[in-house]
Amino acid sequence: MPCGKDSCQLCGRINKQRKHHILKGEDPDPVENMLSDVHDSFAETLVMLRKSAKKFGIDLENLEDVEREEPPDHKDNPVCKRLMRFYKTVIKLGNQAQQGYQSWLKTEAGEDLLWYPSMILVKTNRQLDNRWEMERGDEHAVIDMEYTGHVLRESILILKKALTKLISLRTHQMADFNFCFDELESLEKEIVKI
């Protein structure tokens, strides 16, 4: 679970990005905005890489040209499509609860429900990339596949515990929580096969 503190390197960055979207009048939660934030992070990383390369006398412009095939876009992958629908369902559920001033939003289980679907979506895409890279002989993908698999299993476990806790509260959204739990269990079976 994220700490949410501005002083944290990871949470502080996320908080800053969320505030930026809100100040622009944008909803910070859609995947498109998350992907935009990831793009911005990569752009900053590239700037830092270039500064470090210059500092150490490495000429990044004269590196050997290597044709690299890019992994496929997974938006049409059936598991990713279902995960995206699941993610949107959870966001909609959270928005409805916020409009109805539902107290479950402020619980740890509620925060986990709103945090982990995006983590699972991103890490599932990463696993598909790992699988693709392994098929092309990338030995590093094997290590990342193992680690990302662990992160996925833990994230799913945390999310299932959160949904179980939210179901036990017996709010008027209990049927929605049950639906999410059943869908997550079904998705889990597909995710672990990647």
CYANA upper distance limits for C-alpha pairs under 8 A (distance plus 0.5 A):
  1 MET  CA    112 ASP  CA      7.17
  1 MET  CA    115 TRP  CA      8.36
  2 PRO  CA     11 CYS  CA      7.16
  3 CYS  CA      8 CYS  CA      8.18
  3 CYS  CA     11 CYS  CA      7.22
  4 GLY  CA      8 CYS  CA      8.07
  4 GLY  CA     11 CYS  CA      5.69
  4 GLY  CA     12 GLY  CA      7.58
  4 GLY  CA     15 ASN  CA      7.89
  5 LYS  CA     11 CYS  CA      6.43
  5 LYS  CA     12 GLY  CA      6.46
  6 ASP  CA     11 CYS  CA      6.70
  6 ASP  CA     12 GLY  CA      4.32
  6 ASP  CA     13 ARG  CA      7.97
  6 ASP  CA     15 ASN  CA      7.16
  6 ASP  CA     16 LYS  CA      8.46
  7 SER  CA     11 CYS  CA      8.20
  7 SER  CA     12 GLY  CA      6.19
  8 CYS  CA     12 GLY  CA      5.61
  8 CYS  CA     13 ARG  CA      8.39
  9 GLN  CA     13 ARG  CA      6.71
 10 LEU  CA     14 ILE  CA      6.87
 11 CYS  CA     15 ASN  CA      6.46
 12 GLY  CA     16 LYS  CA      6.59
 13 ARG  CA     17 GLN  CA      6.69
 14 ILE  CA     18 ARG  CA      6.61
 15 ASN  CA     19 LYS  CA      6.62
 16 LYS  CA     20 HIS  CA      6.65
 17 GLN  CA     21 HIS  CA      6.90
 17 GLN  CA     28 PRO  CA      8.44
 17 GLN  CA     37 ASP  CA      7.37
 18 ARG  CA     22 ILE  CA      6.74
 18 ARG  CA     28 PRO  CA      5.83
 19 LYS  CA     23 LEU  CA      6.52
 20 HIS  CA     24 LYS  CA      6.84
 21 HIS  CA     25 GLY  CA      6.85
 21 HIS  CA     26 GLU  CA      5.47
 21 HIS  CA     27 ASP  CA      6.97
 21 HIS  CA     28 PRO  CA      5.91
 22 ILE  CA     26 GLU  CA      5.73
 22 ILE  CA     27 ASP  CA      6.84
 22 ILE  CA     28 PRO  CA      7.06
 27 ASP  CA     33 ASN  CA      8.48
 28 PRO  CA     33 ASN  CA      6.58
 28 PRO  CA     34 MET  CA      7.84
 29 ASP  CA     33 ASN  CA      7.23
 29 ASP  CA     34 MET  CA      7.39
 29 ASP  CA     91 ILE  CA      8.27
 30 PRO  CA     34 MET  CA      7.02
 31 VAL  CA     35 LEU  CA      6.52
 31 VAL  CA    118 SER  CA      8.41
 32 GLU  CA     36 SER  CA      6.69
 33 ASN  CA     37 ASP  CA      6.70
 34 MET  CA     38 VAL  CA      6.79
 35 LEU  CA     39 HIS  CA      6.64
 36 SER  CA     40 ASP  CA      6.77
 37 ASP  CA     41 SER  CA      6.76
 38 VAL  CA     42 PHE  CA      6.77
 39 HIS  CA     43 ALA  CA      6.71
 40 ASP  CA     44 GLU  CA      6.78
 41 SER  CA     45 THR  CA      6.66
 42 PHE  CA     46 LEU  CA      6.61
 43 ALA  CA     47 VAL  CA      6.92
 44 GLU  CA     48 MET  CA      6.85
 45 THR  CA     49 LEU  CA      6.55
 46 LEU  CA     50 ARG  CA      6.66
 47 VAL  CA     51 LYS  CA      6.81
 48 MET  CA     52 SER  CA      6.66
 49 LEU  CA     53 ALA  CA      6.53
 50 ARG  CA     54 LYS  CA      6.61
 50 ARG  CA     60 LEU  CA      7.97
 51 LYS  CA     55 LYS  CA      6.67
 52 SER  CA     56 PHE  CA      6.77
 53 ALA  CA     57 GLY  CA      6.46
 53 ALA  CA     58 ILE  CA      5.27
 53 ALA  CA     59 ASP  CA      7.33
 53 ALA  CA     60 LEU  CA      7.58
 54 LYS  CA     58 ILE  CA      6.29
 54 LYS  CA     59 ASP  CA      7.53
 59 ASP  CA     63 LEU  CA      7.62
 71 PRO  CA    129 ASP  CA      6.56
 71 PRO  CA    132 TRP  CA      7.16
 71 PRO  CA    133 GLU  CA      8.09
 72 PRO  CA    129 ASP  CA      8.29
 74 HIS  CA     80 CYS  CA      7.12
 74 HIS  CA    125 ASN  CA      7.23
 74 HIS  CA    128 LEU  CA      8.22
 75 LYS  CA     80 CYS  CA      6.62
 75 LYS  CA     81 LYS  CA      6.86
 76 ASP  CA     80 CYS  CA      7.58
 76 ASP  CA     81 LYS  CA      6.89
 77 ASN  CA     81 LYS  CA      6.62
 78 PRO  CA     82 ARG  CA      6.75
 79 VAL  CA     83 LEU  CA      6.57
 79 VAL  CA    187 LEU  CA      7.68
 79 VAL  CA    190 GLU  CA      7.28
 79 VAL  CA    191 ILE  CA      7.73
 80 CYS  CA     84 MET  CA      6.51
 80 CYS  CA    121 LEU  CA      7.52
 80 CYS  CA    124 THR  CA      7.99
 80 CYS  CA    125 ASN  CA      7.79
 81 LYS  CA     85 ARG  CA      6.83
 82 ARG  CA     86 PHE  CA      6.62
 82 ARG  CA    187 LEU  CA      8.11
 83 LEU  CA     87 TYR  CA      6.51
 83 LEU  CA    117 PRO  CA      8.39
 83 LEU  CA    121 LEU  CA      6.57
 83 LEU  CA    187 LEU  CA      7.86
 84 MET  CA     88 LYS  CA      6.64
 84 MET  CA    121 LEU  CA      7.58
 85 ARG  CA     89 THR  CA      6.59
 86 PHE  CA     90 VAL  CA      6.79
 86 PHE  CA    117 PRO  CA      8.04
 86 PHE  CA    180 CYS  CA      7.81
 86 PHE  CA    183 GLU  CA      7.96
 86 PHE  CA    184 LEU  CA      8.42
 87 TYR  CA     91 ILE  CA      6.77
 87 TYR  CA    117 PRO  CA      5.99
 87 TYR  CA    118 SER  CA      7.02
 87 TYR  CA    121 LEU  CA      8.26
 88 LYS  CA     92 LYS  CA      6.55
 89 THR  CA     93 LEU  CA      6.60
 90 VAL  CA     94 GLY  CA      6.64
 90 VAL  CA    113 LEU  CA      7.86
 90 VAL  CA    114 LEU  CA      7.22
 90 VAL  CA    117 PRO  CA      8.17
 90 VAL  CA    180 CYS  CA      8.13
 91 ILE  CA     95 ASN  CA      6.63
 91 ILE  CA    114 LEU  CA      7.32
 92 LYS  CA     96 GLN  CA      6.64
 93 LEU  CA     97 ALA  CA      6.68
 93 LEU  CA    176 ASP  CA      8.19
 94 GLY  CA     98 GLN  CA      6.59
 94 GLY  CA    105 LEU  CA      7.76
 94 GLY  CA    114 LEU  CA      7.51
 95 ASN  CA     99 GLN  CA      6.75
 96 GLN  CA    100 GLY  CA      6.71
 97 ALA  CA    101 TYR  CA      6.41
 97 ALA  CA    102 GLN  CA      5.48
 97 ALA  CA    105 LEU  CA      7.58
 98 GLN  CA    102 GLN  CA      6.62
 98 GLN  CA    105 LEU  CA      7.79
103 SER  CA    107 THR  CA      7.79
104 TRP  CA    109 ALA  CA      8.08
104 TRP  CA    110 GLY  CA      6.02
104 TRP  CA    166 LEU  CA      7.79
105 LEU  CA    109 ALA  CA      8.45
105 LEU  CA    110 GLY  CA      5.11
105 LEU  CA    111 GLU  CA      6.79
106 LYS  CA    110 GLY  CA      6.67
106 LYS  CA    111 GLU  CA      7.10
107 THR  CA    111 GLU  CA      6.75
108 GLU  CA    112 ASP  CA      6.55
108 GLU  CA    162 ALA  CA      8.22
109 ALA  CA    113 LEU  CA      6.60
109 ALA  CA    161 LYS  CA      8.16
109 ALA  CA    162 ALA  CA      4.77
109 ALA  CA    163 LEU  CA      7.49
109 ALA  CA    165 LYS  CA      7.02
109 ALA  CA    166 LEU  CA      7.08
110 GLY  CA    114 LEU  CA      6.92
110 GLY  CA    162 ALA  CA      7.41
110 GLY  CA    166 LEU  CA      7.74
111 GLU  CA    115 TRP  CA      6.60
112 ASP  CA    116 TYR  CA      6.34
112 ASP  CA    158 ILE  CA      7.81
112 ASP  CA    159 LEU  CA      6.82
112 ASP  CA    162 ALA  CA      6.79
113 LEU  CA    117 PRO  CA      7.53
113 LEU  CA    159 LEU  CA      6.47
113 LEU  CA    162 ALA  CA      6.72
113 LEU  CA    163 LEU  CA      7.44
115 TRP  CA    119 MET  CA      7.50
116 TYR  CA    120 ILE  CA      6.61
116 TYR  CA    155 SER  CA      6.71
116 TYR  CA    156 ILE  CA      8.17
116 TYR  CA    158 ILE  CA      8.43
116 TYR  CA    159 LEU  CA      6.83
117 PRO  CA    121 LEU  CA      6.66
117 PRO  CA    159 LEU  CA      8.30
118 SER  CA    122 VAL  CA      6.64
119 MET  CA    123 LYS  CA      6.53
119 MET  CA    155 SER  CA      7.86
120 ILE  CA    124 THR  CA      6.38
120 ILE  CA    152 LEU  CA      6.53
120 ILE  CA    155 SER  CA      7.13
120 ILE  CA    156 ILE  CA      7.74
121 LEU  CA    125 ASN  CA      6.88
122 VAL  CA    126 ARG  CA      6.82
123 LYS  CA    127 GLN  CA      6.66
123 LYS  CA    148 THR  CA      6.93
123 LYS  CA    151 VAL  CA      8.18
123 LYS  CA    152 LEU  CA      6.97
124 THR  CA    128 LEU  CA      6.85
124 THR  CA    152 LEU  CA      7.88
124 THR  CA    191 ILE  CA      7.29
125 ASN  CA    129 ASP  CA      6.82
126 ARG  CA    130 ASN  CA      6.61
126 ARG  CA    148 THR  CA      7.95
127 GLN  CA    131 ARG  CA      6.61
127 GLN  CA    145 MET  CA      6.50
127 GLN  CA    148 THR  CA      7.15
127 GLN  CA    149 GLY  CA      7.78
127 GLN  CA    194 ILE  CA      7.27
128 LEU  CA    132 TRP  CA      6.71
128 LEU  CA    194 ILE  CA      7.14
129 ASP  CA    133 GLU  CA      6.57
130 ASN  CA    134 MET  CA      6.50
130 ASN  CA    141 ALA  CA      5.55
130 ASN  CA    142 VAL  CA      7.68
130 ASN  CA    144 ASP  CA      7.49
130 ASN  CA    145 MET  CA      6.23
131 ARG  CA    135 GLU  CA      6.81
131 ARG  CA    141 ALA  CA      7.92
131 ARG  CA    145 MET  CA      7.97
131 ARG  CA    194 ILE  CA      7.72
132 TRP  CA    136 ARG  CA      7.22
133 GLU  CA    137 GLY  CA      7.08
133 GLU  CA    138 ASP  CA      5.92
133 GLU  CA    141 ALA  CA      6.59
134 MET  CA    138 ASP  CA      5.49
134 MET  CA    139 GLU  CA      7.10
134 MET  CA    141 ALA  CA      6.19
134 MET  CA    142 VAL  CA      7.01
138 ASP  CA    142 VAL  CA      7.97
139 GLU  CA    143 ILE  CA      7.89
140 HIS  CA    144 ASP  CA      6.92
141 ALA  CA    145 MET  CA      6.23
142 VAL  CA    146 GLU  CA      6.90
143 ILE  CA    147 TYR  CA      6.90
144 ASP  CA    148 THR  CA      6.31
145 MET  CA    149 GLY  CA      6.36
146 GLU  CA    150 HIS  CA      6.86
147 TYR  CA    151 VAL  CA      6.88
148 THR  CA    152 LEU  CA      6.60
149 GLY  CA    153 ARG  CA      6.67
149 GLY  CA    192 VAL  CA      8.10
150 HIS  CA    154 GLU  CA      6.68
151 VAL  CA    155 SER  CA      6.49
152 LEU  CA    156 ILE  CA      6.55
153 ARG  CA    157 LEU  CA      6.64
154 GLU  CA    158 ILE  CA      6.67
155 SER  CA    159 LEU  CA      6.62
156 ILE  CA    160 LYS  CA      6.54
156 ILE  CA    184 LEU  CA      8.20
156 ILE  CA    188 GLU  CA      7.82
157 LEU  CA    161 LYS  CA      6.72
158 ILE  CA    162 ALA  CA      6.67
159 LEU  CA    163 LEU  CA      6.66
160 LYS  CA    164 THR  CA      6.59
160 LYS  CA    181 PHE  CA      6.94
160 LYS  CA    184 LEU  CA      8.06
161 LYS  CA    165 LYS  CA      6.70
162 ALA  CA    166 LEU  CA      6.66
163 LEU  CA    167 ILE  CA      6.49
163 LEU  CA    177 PHE  CA      6.53
163 LEU  CA    178 ASN  CA      8.07
163 LEU  CA    180 CYS  CA      8.10
163 LEU  CA    181 PHE  CA      6.67
164 THR  CA    168 SER  CA      6.80
164 THR  CA    181 PHE  CA      8.16
165 LYS  CA    169 LEU  CA      7.21
166 LEU  CA    170 ARG  CA      7.88
166 LEU  CA    171 THR  CA      8.48
166 LEU  CA    174 MET  CA      7.80
166 LEU  CA    177 PHE  CA      7.34
167 ILE  CA    171 THR  CA      8.03
167 ILE  CA    174 MET  CA      5.72
167 ILE  CA    175 ALA  CA      8.49
167 ILE  CA    177 PHE  CA      6.39
167 ILE  CA    178 ASN  CA      7.12
169 LEU  CA    174 MET  CA      8.22
170 ARG  CA    174 MET  CA      6.05
173 GLN  CA    177 PHE  CA      6.88
174 MET  CA    178 ASN  CA      6.66
175 ALA  CA    179 PHE  CA      6.66
176 ASP  CA    180 CYS  CA      6.69
177 PHE  CA    181 PHE  CA      6.62
178 ASN  CA    182 ASP  CA      6.70
179 PHE  CA    183 GLU  CA      6.59
180 CYS  CA    184 LEU  CA      6.46
181 PHE  CA    185 GLU  CA      6.73
182 ASP  CA    186 SER  CA      6.80
183 GLU  CA    187 LEU  CA      6.57
184 LEU  CA    188 GLU  CA      6.42
185 GLU  CA    189 LYS  CA      7.17
186 SER  CA    190 GLU  CA      7.46
187 LEU  CA    191 ILE  CA      6.57
188 GLU  CA    192 VAL  CA      6.65
189 LYS  CA    193 LYS  CA      7.26
190 GLU  CA    194 ILE  CA      7.59
